[in-house]
Amino acid sequence: MEQAEDNAMKQIKFSVPGQPFGKQRPKFSRAGQYVKTYTPDETVSYENLVKLMYQQAAKGKMFSDGAMLDVRIIAYYEIPKSTSKKKRKSMLEHRIRPTKKPDWDNIGKIICDSLNLVAYHDDSAVVDAQVRKFYSENPRVDVSIRVIGPDQI
Protein backbone atom coordinates (compact mmCIF):
# COMPACT_ATOMS: atom_id res chain seq x y z
CA MET A 1 0.00 0.00 0.00
CA GLU A 2 2.84 2.41 0.81
CA GLN A 3 4.50 1.74 -2.54
CA ALA A 4 1.36 2.73 -4.45
CA GLU A 5 1.32 6.01 -2.51
CA ASP A 6 4.96 6.66 -3.51
CA ASN A 7 4.10 6.18 -7.20
CA ALA A 8 1.15 8.60 -7.05
CA MET A 9 1.80 11.91 -8.72
CA LYS A 10 2.15 14.90 -6.36
CA GLN A 11 2.57 17.80 -8.80
CA ILE A 12 2.77 18.60 -12.50
CA LYS A 13 3.39 21.72 -14.56
CA PHE A 14 2.77 22.11 -18.28
CA SER A 15 2.07 24.80 -20.88
CA VAL A 16 -0.54 25.06 -23.61
CA PRO A 17 0.89 27.10 -26.51
CA GLY A 18 -1.01 29.89 -28.22
CA GLN A 19 -3.53 32.53 -27.28
CA PRO A 20 -5.66 31.70 -24.18
CA PHE A 21 -9.03 30.21 -25.07
CA GLY A 22 -12.19 30.08 -22.96
CA LYS A 23 -14.88 27.43 -22.76
CA GLN A 24 -17.67 28.27 -25.22
CA ARG A 25 -21.34 27.71 -24.52
CA PRO A 26 -22.90 24.60 -26.05
CA LYS A 27 -24.66 25.05 -29.40
CA PHE A 28 -28.08 23.76 -30.35
CA SER A 29 -29.49 22.56 -33.65
CA ARG A 30 -32.98 21.42 -34.50
CA ALA A 31 -33.77 18.31 -36.53
CA GLY A 32 -37.55 18.23 -36.91
CA GLN A 33 -38.98 18.11 -33.39
CA TYR A 34 -35.67 17.11 -31.79
CA VAL A 35 -33.02 19.49 -30.46
CA LYS A 36 -29.41 18.35 -30.58
CA THR A 37 -26.80 19.87 -28.24
CA TYR A 38 -23.15 19.90 -29.29
CA THR A 39 -19.83 21.44 -28.30
CA PRO A 40 -18.37 23.96 -30.78
CA ASP A 41 -15.42 22.64 -32.84
CA GLU A 42 -13.02 25.32 -31.54
CA THR A 43 -13.68 24.20 -27.95
CA VAL A 44 -13.15 20.52 -28.81
CA SER A 45 -9.86 21.35 -30.59
CA TYR A 46 -8.53 23.37 -27.65
CA GLU A 47 -9.57 20.69 -25.14
CA ASN A 48 -7.65 18.12 -27.21
CA LEU A 49 -4.58 20.39 -27.21
CA VAL A 50 -4.76 20.72 -23.40
CA LYS A 51 -5.01 16.91 -23.06
CA LEU A 52 -2.03 16.41 -25.38
CA MET A 53 0.17 18.91 -23.50
CA TYR A 54 -0.76 17.29 -20.16
CA GLN A 55 -0.08 13.76 -21.45
CA GLN A 56 3.33 14.77 -22.81
CA ALA A 57 4.29 16.24 -19.43
CA ALA A 58 2.75 13.50 -17.26
CA LYS A 59 3.87 10.53 -19.35
CA GLY A 60 0.62 8.67 -18.67
CA LYS A 61 0.38 9.37 -14.93
CA MET A 62 -2.81 10.52 -13.21
CA PHE A 63 -3.54 11.93 -9.78
CA SER A 64 -4.95 9.31 -7.42
CA ASP A 65 -8.68 9.15 -6.69
CA GLY A 66 -9.57 11.06 -3.54
CA ALA A 67 -6.64 13.47 -3.90
CA MET A 68 -7.47 17.11 -3.13
CA LEU A 69 -6.06 19.24 -5.94
CA ASP A 70 -4.87 22.84 -6.20
CA VAL A 71 -4.86 24.22 -9.78
CA ARG A 72 -2.98 27.39 -10.74
CA ILE A 73 -3.47 28.77 -14.24
CA ILE A 74 -1.61 31.73 -15.73
CA ALA A 75 -2.95 32.91 -19.08
CA TYR A 76 -0.49 34.97 -21.12
CA TYR A 77 -2.16 37.08 -23.80
CA GLU A 78 -0.45 38.36 -26.92
CA ILE A 79 0.42 42.07 -26.90
CA PRO A 80 -1.48 43.87 -29.70
CA LYS A 81 0.80 44.91 -32.59
CA SER A 82 -0.38 48.54 -32.44
CA THR A 83 0.75 48.98 -28.80
CA SER A 84 3.19 51.82 -28.11
CA LYS A 85 6.68 51.00 -26.77
CA LYS A 86 5.87 52.64 -23.44
CA LYS A 87 2.62 50.70 -23.00
CA ARG A 88 4.29 47.48 -24.22
CA LYS A 89 6.95 47.87 -21.49
CA SER A 90 4.23 48.29 -18.84
CA MET A 91 2.43 45.19 -20.17
CA LEU A 92 5.60 43.09 -20.01
CA GLU A 93 6.26 44.34 -16.45
CA HIS A 94 2.70 43.21 -15.51
CA ARG A 95 1.64 46.75 -14.59
CA ILE A 96 -1.04 46.61 -17.32
CA ARG A 97 -3.00 43.36 -17.45
CA PRO A 98 -5.58 42.03 -19.93
CA THR A 99 -9.19 42.98 -19.27
CA LYS A 100 -10.43 41.34 -22.46
CA LYS A 101 -12.07 38.03 -23.22
CA PRO A 102 -11.89 35.20 -22.56
CA ASP A 103 -12.98 35.68 -18.96
CA TRP A 104 -10.83 34.11 -16.25
CA ASP A 105 -13.56 31.62 -15.29
CA ASN A 106 -13.96 30.33 -18.85
CA ILE A 107 -10.19 29.76 -19.08
CA GLY A 108 -10.25 27.79 -15.82
CA LYS A 109 -13.29 25.82 -16.95
CA ILE A 110 -11.84 24.68 -20.28
CA ILE A 111 -8.54 23.63 -18.67
CA CYS A 112 -10.16 21.71 -15.79
CA ASP A 113 -12.87 20.11 -17.97
CA SER A 114 -10.24 19.01 -20.52
CA LEU A 115 -8.33 17.10 -17.87
CA ASN A 116 -11.29 14.98 -16.68
CA LEU A 117 -10.34 11.28 -16.95
CA VAL A 118 -6.84 12.34 -18.12
CA ALA A 119 -5.22 14.00 -15.09
CA TYR A 120 -7.88 13.07 -12.53
CA HIS A 121 -11.15 11.15 -12.36
CA ASP A 122 -13.28 14.32 -12.19
CA ASP A 123 -12.59 18.03 -11.77
CA SER A 124 -14.62 17.92 -8.55
CA ALA A 125 -11.24 16.92 -7.02
CA VAL A 126 -10.13 20.54 -7.50
CA VAL A 127 -10.61 22.18 -4.10
CA ASP A 128 -8.54 25.32 -4.68
CA ALA A 129 -7.84 27.23 -7.88
CA GLN A 130 -6.47 30.48 -9.21
CA VAL A 131 -6.54 31.96 -12.70
CA ARG A 132 -4.37 34.98 -13.51
CA LYS A 133 -4.11 36.97 -16.75
CA PHE A 134 -0.96 38.72 -18.03
CA TYR A 135 0.54 39.93 -21.31
CA SER A 136 3.55 38.25 -22.90
CA GLU A 137 5.43 38.10 -26.18
CA ASN A 138 4.91 34.35 -25.95
CA PRO A 139 1.13 33.75 -25.62
CA ARG A 140 0.32 30.54 -23.76
CA VAL A 141 -1.43 29.10 -20.72
CA ASP A 142 0.78 27.73 -17.92
CA VAL A 143 -0.89 25.14 -15.68
CA SER A 144 0.28 23.80 -12.34
CA ILE A 145 -1.61 21.07 -10.47
CA ARG A 146 -0.57 19.78 -7.07
CA VAL A 147 -1.96 17.55 -4.36
CA ILE A 148 -2.71 19.34 -1.11
CA GLY A 149 -3.47 17.97 2.32
CA PRO A 150 -5.69 19.36 5.09
CA ASP A 151 -2.64 20.99 6.70
CA GLN A 152 -1.63 22.78 3.45
CA ILE A 153 -4.87 24.65 2.69
PEGIMO-V91874 format. One record per residue. N is the residue number from 0. PSI is psi as a letter, one per 30 degrees, with the letter a starting at -180 (999 if undefined). Layout:
N & PSI
N & PSI
This chain:
0 & e
1 & e
2 & e
3 & e
4 & e
5 & e
6 & f
7 & k
8 & k
9 & e
10 & k
11 & k
12 & k
13 & l
14 & k
15 & j
16 & l
17 & l
18 & k
19 & k
20 & k
21 & l
22 & k
23 & l
24 & l
25 & l
26 & l
27 & k
28 & k
29 & k
30 & j
31 & b
32 & f
33 & k
34 & k
35 & k
36 & k
37 & l
38 & k
39 & k
40 & e
41 & e
42 & e
43 & e
44 & e
45 & e
46 & e
47 & e
48 & e
49 & e
50 & e
51 & e
52 & e
53 & e
54 & e
55 & e
56 & e
57 & f
58 & h
59 & f
60 & l
61 & l
62 & k
63 & l
64 & k
65 & f
66 & k
67 & k
68 & k
69 & k
70 & k
71 & k
72 & k
73 & j
74 & k
75 & j
76 & k
77 & k
78 & k
79 & k
80 & e
81 & g
82 & k
83 & l
84 & e
85 & e
86 & e
87 & e
88 & e
89 & e
90 & e
91 & f
92 & g
93 & g
94 & f
95 & k
96 & l
97 & k
98 & g
99 & l
100 & l
101 & l
102 & l
103 & e
104 & e
105 & f
106 & e
107 & e
108 & e
109 & e
110 & e
111 & e
112 & e
113 & e
114 & f
115 & k
116 & g
117 & e
118 & e
119 & l
120 & e
121 & k
122 & g
123 & f
124 & f
125 & j
126 & f
127 & k
128 & l
129 & k
130 & k
131 & k
132 & k
133 & l
134 & l
135 & l
136 & f
137 & i
138 & k
139 & l
140 & j
141 & k
142 & k
143 & k
144 & k
145 & l
146 & k
147 & l
148 & l
149 & f
150 & f
151 & g
152 & 999
